[in-house]
Amino acid sequence: MSEKKKIGLFSRLGILILLSPFIATLLLDIWGLQSSLLFPLLTAALLGIFGLAHARALKHHYKIVDRQTQTISSITHLNEKLEKNNLIKEAMLEISNSILDIKDFDEFLNTVVKKAVQLIDKADAGSILIINNDNRLEFKAAVGYDLKGLSRISMAVEETFLYQYTQGNYAKPCIIENPMKFNQKFLAKETYTKFEDADALSLRATISAPILIDNKLYGMINVDNSQHEDAFNIHDTAIIEYLANQLSIAIKNVMLLEKTLFLSRYDGLTKVYNRHYFDELFESIYKRAKRYHESFCLCVIDLNDLKIINDMYGHQTGDLALKAFSSVLRENIRESDIIGRYGGDEFVIILLNTTAESSQEKLQQITQQLKERTLSTEDREVQVSFSYGIASFPEDASDSKELFRTADFRMYKHKLQQKTI
């Protein structure tokens, strides 16, 4: 029987019970029997029965209401959980897609730390730190803080939550309650003052996770709460660990891309531009100079006697000579100038907005430095020298190919002069 029918039946029964004393008294009067005590006794008895029945009905009703309330609560909790899971899935998808198409790495880091703060319920701030060349951690992204202020701070790894909390075994994320006490104990005084200036010390709880590249610490991601020491739980550490892993994948992809890009543009041995990329740059510089009436000098350089060095001392010594020579070239030209390796022993330099006389002085200066720097190997010393030719645009040639031919011809002429001397 449905609850609605049960309530209707109980209501009709209640009315019948309330009317039954009157009906009984009326029947007794009709039959001529005494009824003075029957009415109150019967009324009291029936009211008692009705009260018990009513109480049982209420108890049953409250059980139903309680079950319905629990069901509603469970459905609400399930909906919240499903909504949170959907947010996590959306964030994972967004980060995964970002990994495949990273154009601005700093922007990618900001995206990850923003997602961390959004996904971890009680997080109200977060940051990402990366280890620099001095083996110190620098802030590269932040939410809820002034990144400009944090960027002035660098920390030793030993000063961090993660290092101290795990005693240097930072393989997994950890939760730190009341980081204020931690900061006062472990941060260097200068670092602590900089955090105060950046207004970044008002923390009650932190989760810190390592960013590992090939099991080596590359950086850290932190999320913070400024209100409650018990803000975070084990579920939150799972989220931040996932984000840290995604960062690791992204960073490895960027490093691989940078390596691929480097190899596509640079000569692996001498670390100057390779011929293919130099040709691209030269064509661009030539067109710009022609359009805006700019000047530059093209220098074609040939390392003297590289074949003899290889034959007498081996290719390893020849490689050392090439590396030493390119190093001296890089030391003596401006950042705006272009240097490339054009062949086995041939180099080319573009000196922007300069004259042939200034270019010749520069190359003579390099010649003198090489005379003063003997290349020392394990059992011998090798003298490195070179020949060069200079062609000026637009004085010597207005055509790019002709400019190359002119510089190349002058380089061979200079080489013959040196041999004659």
VEXDREN-2710 file (C-alpha; in Angstrom, 1 decimal):
% VEXDREN-2710
k/r/px/py/pz
1/MET/0.0/0.0/0.0
2/SER/1.3/3.5/-0.9
3/GLU/2.2/6.1/1.7
4/LYS/-0.7/8.3/0.4
5/LYS/-3.3/5.5/0.9
6/LYS/-1.9/4.7/4.3
7/ILE/-2.3/8.4/5.4
8/GLY/-5.9/8.5/4.0
9/LEU/-6.9/5.3/5.8
10/PHE/-5.3/6.5/9.1
11/SER/-7.2/9.8/8.9
12/ARG/-10.5/8.0/8.4
13/LEU/-9.8/5.7/11.2
14/GLY/-8.9/8.6/13.5
15/ILE/-12.2/10.3/12.8
16/LEU/-14.1/7.0/13.5
17/ILE/-12.2/6.5/16.8
18/LEU/-13.1/10.1/17.9
19/LEU/-16.8/9.6/17.1
20/SER/-17.1/6.1/18.6
21/PRO/-17.9/7.2/22.2
22/PHE/-20.8/9.3/21.0
23/ILE/-22.1/6.4/18.9
24/ALA/-21.8/3.9/21.8
25/THR/-23.6/6.3/24.3
26/LEU/-26.4/6.8/21.8
27/LEU/-26.9/3.1/21.3
28/LEU/-27.0/2.4/25.1
29/ASP/-29.5/5.2/25.6
30/ILE/-31.7/3.7/22.8
31/TRP/-31.5/0.3/24.5
32/GLY/-32.3/1.9/27.9
33/LEU/-28.9/1.0/29.5
34/GLN/-26.9/3.1/32.0
35/SER/-24.1/5.0/30.2
36/SER/-22.8/7.7/32.6
37/LEU/-19.3/6.2/33.2
38/LEU/-19.0/4.6/29.8
39/PHE/-18.4/7.8/27.8
40/PRO/-15.4/9.1/29.7
41/LEU/-13.8/5.6/30.0
42/LEU/-14.4/4.7/26.4
43/THR/-13.2/8.2/25.3
44/ALA/-9.9/7.9/27.4
45/ALA/-9.3/4.3/26.1
46/LEU/-9.8/5.3/22.5
47/LEU/-7.7/8.4/22.8
48/GLY/-4.9/6.3/24.2
49/ILE/-5.2/3.8/21.3
50/PHE/-5.3/6.7/18.9
51/GLY/-2.2/8.4/20.5
52/LEU/-0.2/5.1/20.3
53/ALA/-1.2/4.6/16.6
54/HIS/-0.4/8.3/15.9
55/ALA/3.0/8.0/17.5
56/ARG/3.8/4.9/15.5
57/ALA/2.7/6.6/12.4
58/LEU/4.9/9.7/13.2
59/LYS/7.9/7.4/13.9
60/HIS/7.4/5.7/10.6
61/HIS/7.0/9.0/8.8
62/TYR/10.2/10.4/10.4
63/LYS/12.1/7.3/9.3
64/ILE/10.9/7.9/5.7
65/VAL/11.9/11.6/5.9
66/ASP/15.3/10.6/7.3
67/ARG/15.9/8.1/4.5
68/GLN/14.8/10.7/2.0
69/THR/17.2/13.3/3.5
70/GLN/20.1/10.8/3.5
71/THR/19.3/10.0/-0.2
72/ILE/19.2/13.7/-1.1
73/SER/22.5/14.2/0.8
74/SER/24.1/11.3/-1.0
75/ILE/22.9/12.5/-4.4
76/THR/24.2/16.0/-3.6
77/HIS/27.6/14.7/-2.5
78/LEU/27.7/12.4/-5.6
79/ASN/26.9/15.4/-7.8
80/GLU/29.6/17.5/-6.2
81/LYS/32.1/14.6/-6.6
82/LEU/31.1/14.1/-10.2
83/GLU/31.4/17.9/-10.8
84/LYS/34.9/17.9/-9.2
85/ASN/35.9/14.9/-11.2
86/ASN/34.7/16.7/-14.4
87/LEU/36.8/19.7/-13.4
88/ILE/39.9/17.6/-12.9
89/LYS/39.3/15.8/-16.2
90/GLU/38.9/19.2/-18.0
91/ALA/42.0/20.5/-16.3
92/MET/44.0/17.4/-17.3
93/LEU/42.8/17.7/-20.9
94/GLU/43.7/21.4/-21.0
95/ILE/47.2/20.7/-19.6
96/SER/47.8/17.7/-21.9
97/ASN/46.8/19.8/-24.9
98/SER/49.0/22.7/-23.7
99/ILE/52.0/20.2/-23.5
100/LEU/51.6/19.4/-27.2
101/ASP/51.6/23.1/-28.2
102/ILE/53.8/25.1/-25.8
103/LYS/54.5/28.5/-27.3
104/ASP/55.3/30.4/-24.2
105/PHE/56.8/28.3/-21.4
106/ASP/56.1/30.9/-18.6
107/GLU/52.5/31.1/-19.7
108/PHE/52.3/27.3/-19.5
109/LEU/53.6/27.4/-15.9
110/ASN/51.0/30.0/-15.0
111/THR/48.3/27.8/-16.5
112/VAL/49.4/24.8/-14.3
113/VAL/49.6/26.7/-11.1
114/LYS/46.2/28.4/-11.7
115/LYS/44.7/24.9/-12.3
116/ALA/46.3/23.6/-9.1
117/VAL/44.6/26.4/-7.0
118/GLN/41.3/25.8/-8.8
119/LEU/41.2/22.1/-8.3
120/ILE/42.4/21.9/-4.7
121/ASP/39.4/23.0/-2.7
122/LYS/41.0/25.1/0.1
123/ALA/44.0/26.4/-1.9
124/ASP/44.0/30.2/-2.2
125/ALA/47.5/30.7/-3.6
126/GLY/50.3/28.8/-5.4
127/SER/53.7/29.0/-7.0
128/ILE/56.2/27.2/-9.2
129/LEU/60.0/27.4/-8.6
130/ILE/62.7/26.2/-11.0
131/ILE/66.4/25.6/-10.3
132/ASN/68.7/28.1/-12.0
133/ASN/72.3/27.7/-13.1
134/ASP/73.5/28.5/-9.6
135/ASN/71.5/25.6/-8.2
136/ARG/69.1/28.0/-6.5
137/LEU/65.3/28.0/-6.8
138/GLU/63.6/30.9/-8.5
139/PHE/59.9/31.7/-8.7
140/LYS/58.7/31.4/-12.3
141/ALA/54.9/31.5/-11.8
142/ALA/52.5/32.5/-9.0
143/VAL/48.8/32.9/-8.2
144/GLY/47.7/35.0/-5.2
145/TYR/51.2/36.6/-4.9
146/ASP/53.0/39.4/-6.6
147/LEU/55.3/37.5/-9.0
148/LYS/57.4/40.6/-9.5
149/GLY/58.2/40.7/-5.8
150/LEU/58.8/36.9/-5.7
151/SER/61.1/37.0/-8.7
152/ARG/63.7/38.9/-6.6
153/ILE/64.0/35.9/-4.3
154/SER/66.2/32.9/-4.9
155/MET/66.4/30.0/-2.4
156/ALA/68.8/27.2/-1.7
157/VAL/67.2/23.8/-2.0
158/GLU/68.0/23.2/1.6
159/GLU/65.7/26.1/2.7
160/THR/62.6/24.7/1.1
161/PHE/59.6/23.0/2.8
162/LEU/60.1/19.9/0.7
163/TYR/63.8/19.3/1.5
164/GLN/63.5/19.9/5.3
165/TYR/60.2/18.0/5.7
166/THR/61.5/14.9/3.8
167/GLN/65.1/15.3/4.9
168/GLY/66.3/15.5/1.4
169/ASN/64.3/12.5/0.1
170/TYR/61.9/14.6/-2.1
171/ALA/60.3/11.9/-4.2
172/LYS/56.7/12.6/-3.2
173/PRO/54.6/15.6/-2.2
174/CYS/54.1/16.6/1.4
175/ILE/51.7/18.7/3.5
176/ILE/53.2/21.3/5.9
177/GLU/51.1/22.7/8.6
178/ASN/51.9/26.1/10.0
179/PRO/54.7/27.0/7.6
180/MET/55.3/30.3/9.4
181/LYS/57.2/28.4/12.1
182/PHE/59.1/26.5/9.5
183/ASN/60.1/29.7/7.6
184/GLN/61.5/31.3/10.8
185/LYS/63.5/28.2/11.5
186/PHE/65.0/27.3/8.2
187/LEU/65.0/30.3/5.9
188/ALA/68.2/32.4/5.8
189/LYS/67.7/35.9/7.3
190/GLU/68.1/37.6/4.0
191/THR/65.6/35.3/2.2
192/TYR/63.1/35.7/5.1
193/THR/63.3/39.5/4.8
194/LYS/62.7/39.3/1.0
195/PHE/59.6/37.1/1.6
196/GLU/58.3/39.6/4.2
197/ASP/58.8/42.4/1.6
198/ALA/56.9/40.4/-1.0
199/ASP/54.1/39.8/1.6
200/ALA/54.4/36.0/1.1
201/LEU/54.6/34.7/4.6
202/SER/51.0/34.6/5.8
203/LEU/50.5/30.9/5.4
204/ARG/48.7/28.3/7.6
205/ALA/49.2/25.2/5.4
206/THR/51.1/24.3/2.2
207/ILE/51.4/21.3/-0.1
208/SER/54.8/21.0/-1.9
209/ALA/55.5/18.6/-4.7
210/PRO/58.8/18.0/-6.6
211/ILE/59.2/18.4/-10.3
212/LEU/61.6/15.7/-11.3
213/ILE/63.4/15.2/-14.6
214/ASP/65.0/11.8/-15.0
215/ASN/64.8/11.4/-11.2
216/LYS/66.7/14.7/-10.7
217/LEU/65.1/17.7/-8.9
218/TYR/64.3/20.4/-11.5
219/GLY/61.8/22.5/-9.5
220/MET/58.8/22.5/-7.1
221/ILE/55.1/23.3/-7.3
222/ASN/53.4/24.6/-4.1
223/VAL/49.8/25.4/-3.2
224/ASP/49.0/27.4/0.0
225/ASN/46.2/28.2/2.4
226/SER/46.2/31.3/4.6
227/GLN/43.3/30.4/6.9
228/HIS/43.5/26.8/8.3
229/GLU/46.3/24.5/9.3
230/ASP/44.2/21.4/8.4
231/ALA/43.2/22.7/5.0
232/PHE/44.7/19.9/2.9
233/ASN/44.4/16.1/2.8
234/ILE/45.7/13.1/0.9
235/HIS/43.3/13.6/-2.0
236/ASP/44.9/17.0/-2.6
237/THR/48.4/15.6/-2.6
238/ALA/47.2/13.2/-5.4
239/ILE/46.1/16.2/-7.5
240/ILE/49.3/18.1/-7.1
241/GLU/51.4/15.0/-7.7
242/TYR/49.6/14.6/-11.1
243/LEU/50.2/18.3/-12.0
244/ALA/53.9/17.9/-11.0
245/ASN/54.2/14.9/-13.3
246/GLN/52.6/16.8/-16.1
247/LEU/55.1/19.6/-15.6
248/SER/57.9/17.1/-15.8
249/ILE/56.6/15.8/-19.2
250/ALA/56.2/19.3/-20.5
251/ILE/59.7/20.4/-19.4
252/LYS/61.2/17.3/-21.0
253/ASN/59.3/18.1/-24.3
254/VAL/60.6/21.7/-24.2
255/MET/64.2/20.5/-23.5
256/LEU/63.9/18.1/-26.4
257/LEU/62.5/20.8/-28.7
258/GLU/65.3/23.2/-27.7
259/LYS/67.9/20.5/-28.3
260/THR/66.4/19.8/-31.7
261/LEU/66.2/23.5/-32.5
262/PHE/69.8/23.9/-31.5
263/LEU/71.0/21.1/-33.6
264/SER/69.0/22.4/-36.6
265/ARG/70.7/25.8/-36.3
266/TYR/74.1/25.3/-34.7
267/ASP/77.2/23.3/-35.5
268/GLY/77.6/20.7/-32.8
269/LEU/81.3/21.0/-32.5
270/THR/82.0/24.7/-32.6
271/LYS/78.6/26.0/-31.3
272/VAL/78.3/28.6/-34.0
273/TYR/75.6/28.7/-36.7
274/ASN/75.6/25.9/-39.3
275/ARG/75.7/26.6/-43.0
276/HIS/72.0/26.1/-43.6
277/TYR/70.9/28.6/-40.8
278/PHE/73.7/31.1/-41.6
279/ASP/72.4/31.2/-45.3
280/GLU/68.9/32.0/-44.0
281/LEU/70.2/34.8/-41.8
282/PHE/72.5/36.2/-44.5
283/GLU/69.6/36.3/-47.0
284/SER/67.5/38.2/-44.5
285/ILE/70.3/40.7/-43.6
286/TYR/71.1/41.2/-47.2
287/LYS/67.5/42.0/-48.2
288/ARG/67.1/44.4/-45.2
289/ALA/70.3/46.2/-45.9
290/LYS/69.3/46.6/-49.6
291/ARG/65.9/47.9/-48.6
292/TYR/67.0/50.3/-45.9
293/HIS/70.4/51.3/-47.4
294/GLU/72.4/49.7/-44.6
295/SER/75.9/48.5/-44.7
296/PHE/77.7/45.4/-43.5
297/CYS/80.9/43.4/-44.1
298/LEU/81.1/39.7/-45.1
299/CYS/84.2/37.9/-43.9
300/VAL/85.2/34.5/-45.3
301/ILE/87.7/32.8/-43.0
302/ASP/89.7/29.6/-43.5
303/LEU/91.6/27.8/-40.8
304/ASN/95.2/27.3/-41.9
305/ASP/96.7/23.8/-42.2
306/LEU/93.8/21.9/-40.6
307/LYS/94.4/18.9/-42.8
308/ILE/98.1/18.8/-41.6
309/ILE/97.0/19.0/-38.0
310/ASN/94.5/16.1/-38.5
311/ASP/97.1/14.0/-40.4
312/MET/100.0/14.6/-37.9
313/TYR/98.2/14.7/-34.6
314/GLY/94.8/13.1/-35.3
315/HIS/91.3/14.3/-35.8
316/GLN/90.7/14.8/-32.1
317/THR/93.4/17.4/-32.0
318/GLY/91.9/18.9/-35.2
319/ASP/88.6/19.2/-33.4
320/LEU/90.2/20.9/-30.5
321/ALA/91.8/23.4/-32.9
322/LEU/88.3/24.1/-34.4
323/LYS/86.7/24.5/-31.0
324/ALA/89.5/26.8/-29.7
325/PHE/89.4/28.9/-32.9
326/SER/85.6/29.3/-32.8
327/SER/85.8/30.3/-29.1
328/VAL/88.2/33.1/-29.9
329/LEU/85.9/34.3/-32.7
330/ARG/82.9/34.4/-30.4
331/GLU/84.8/36.3/-27.8
332/ASN/85.7/39.1/-30.2
333/ILE/82.5/39.8/-32.1
334/ARG/79.4/41.7/-30.9
335/GLU/76.2/39.9/-30.0
336/SER/74.5/41.6/-33.0
337/ASP/77.1/40.1/-35.4
338/ILE/76.7/36.7/-37.0
339/ILE/79.2/33.8/-37.1
340/GLY/78.8/30.5/-38.8
341/ARG/80.8/27.4/-39.8
342/TYR/80.5/27.1/-43.6
343/GLY/82.5/23.9/-44.2
344/GLY/85.2/21.7/-42.6
345/ASP/87.7/24.5/-42.0
346/GLU/85.8/27.5/-43.3
347/PHE/83.9/30.1/-41.2
348/VAL/81.9/33.2/-42.2
349/ILE/81.2/36.3/-40.2
350/ILE/78.7/39.2/-40.9
351/LEU/79.8/42.4/-39.2
352/LEU/76.9/44.8/-39.2
353/ASN/77.1/48.5/-39.8
354/THR/80.8/48.6/-40.0
355/THR/83.5/49.4/-42.6
356/ALA/86.1/47.1/-44.3
357/GLU/88.9/48.9/-42.3
358/SER/87.2/48.3/-38.9
359/SER/86.6/44.7/-39.9
360/GLN/90.2/44.2/-40.9
361/GLU/91.3/45.7/-37.6
362/LYS/89.0/43.2/-35.8
363/LEU/90.4/40.2/-37.7
364/GLN/94.0/41.4/-37.1
365/GLN/93.2/41.6/-33.4
366/ILE/92.0/38.0/-33.5
367/THR/95.1/36.9/-35.4
368/GLN/97.3/38.4/-32.6
369/GLN/95.3/36.7/-29.9
370/LEU/95.8/33.3/-31.6
371/LYS/99.5/33.9/-31.8
372/GLU/99.6/34.4/-28.0
373/ARG/97.4/31.4/-27.4
374/THR/99.1/28.1/-28.2
375/LEU/96.7/25.1/-28.2
376/SER/98.1/22.7/-25.7
377/THR/97.4/18.9/-25.8
378/GLU/98.7/16.1/-23.8
379/ASP/102.1/15.9/-25.5
380/ARG/102.3/18.8/-27.9
381/GLU/101.5/22.4/-28.6
382/VAL/99.7/23.5/-31.8
383/GLN/99.6/26.9/-33.3
384/VAL/96.3/27.9/-34.8
385/SER/96.2/30.6/-37.6
386/PHE/93.8/31.6/-40.3
387/SER/93.4/33.4/-43.6
388/TYR/90.5/35.8/-44.4
389/GLY/88.9/37.9/-47.0
390/ILE/86.5/40.9/-46.5
391/ALA/83.8/42.2/-48.9
392/SER/81.7/45.3/-48.0
393/PHE/78.1/45.8/-49.0
394/PRO/77.3/47.8/-51.0
395/GLU/80.8/49.1/-51.9
396/ASP/82.2/45.8/-53.2
397/ALA/79.1/44.2/-54.6
398/SER/75.3/44.8/-54.5
399/ASP/74.5/41.2/-55.3
400/SER/74.7/38.7/-52.5
401/LYS/76.4/35.9/-54.5
402/GLU/78.9/38.4/-55.9
403/LEU/79.6/39.5/-52.4
404/PHE/80.5/36.0/-51.4
405/ARG/82.7/35.4/-54.4
406/THR/84.6/38.6/-53.7
407/ALA/85.2/37.7/-50.0
408/ASP/86.2/34.2/-51.0
409/PHE/88.6/35.4/-53.7
410/ARG/90.3/37.8/-51.2
411/MET/90.6/35.0/-48.6
412/TYR/92.5/32.8/-51.0
413/LYS/94.7/35.7/-52.0
414/HIS/95.5/36.3/-48.3
415/LYS/96.3/32.6/-47.9
416/LEU/98.7/32.7/-50.8
417/GLN/100.4/35.8/-49.4
418/GLN/100.9/34.1/-46.1
419/LYS/102.5/31.0/-47.7
420/THR/104.8/33.2/-49.8
421/ILE/105.9/35.0/-46.7
END
